[in-house]
Amino acid sequence: MDYVAALVPPVVMAVAFIALIVTIVKSQGGPNKAKEDAAVDAAMARSASGEQSS
C-alpha cells in the first residue's frame, strides 16, 4: 500500500495541471477575446503615453 500513497500526489498534481491547461485553452478566443484585447490595447496605450511624456 505504500506505492499507492507514493503515487497519489503526483497523479493529483497531473490531473490539476491538465485541468488548468484545458481551462486556459478554452478561455482563449470566444466572446471574451475582444474585451481582453481591448484591455491589453488600453494598457499598452497608457504605458506608451507615459514613456513619451517623461
C-alpha positions as CSV (number, residue, x, y, z in Angstrom):
1,M,0.0,0.0,0.0
2,D,3.0,2.3,0.3
3,Y,3.2,2.5,-3.5
4,V,-0.4,3.9,-3.6
5,A,0.5,6.6,-1.1
6,A,3.5,7.4,-3.2
7,L,1.6,7.7,-6.5
8,V,-1.4,9.7,-5.3
9,P,0.2,13.2,-5.0
10,P,1.8,13.1,-8.5
11,V,-1.4,11.8,-10.1
12,V,-3.4,14.5,-8.3
13,M,-1.0,17.2,-9.5
14,A,-1.0,15.9,-13.0
15,V,-4.8,16.0,-13.1
16,A,-4.9,19.5,-11.7
17,F,-2.3,20.7,-14.2
18,I,-4.2,19.2,-17.1
19,A,-7.4,20.8,-15.9
20,L,-5.6,24.2,-15.7
21,I,-4.3,23.8,-19.2
22,V,-7.7,22.9,-20.6
23,T,-9.3,25.9,-18.8
24,I,-6.7,28.2,-20.3
25,V,-7.1,26.8,-23.8
26,K,-10.9,27.0,-23.6
27,S,-10.8,30.6,-22.3
28,Q,-8.8,31.8,-25.4
29,G,-10.9,33.4,-28.0
30,G,-14.7,33.4,-28.0
31,P,-16.8,36.3,-26.7
32,N,-14.3,37.5,-24.2
33,K,-11.5,37.9,-26.7
34,A,-12.5,41.4,-27.8
35,K,-12.8,42.6,-24.3
36,E,-9.4,41.1,-23.3
37,D,-7.8,42.6,-26.4
38,A,-9.3,46.0,-25.7
39,A,-7.9,45.9,-22.1
40,V,-4.5,45.0,-23.3
41,D,-4.6,47.7,-26.0
42,A,-5.6,50.3,-23.4
43,A,-2.8,49.2,-21.1
44,M,-0.3,49.4,-23.9
45,A,-1.5,52.9,-24.9
46,R,-1.2,54.1,-21.3
47,S,2.3,52.7,-21.0
48,A,3.3,54.2,-24.4
49,S,1.9,57.7,-23.5
50,G,3.7,57.5,-20.1
51,E,7.0,56.9,-21.8
52,Q,6.5,59.8,-24.3
53,S,5.6,62.3,-21.6
54,S,8.6,61.6,-19.4
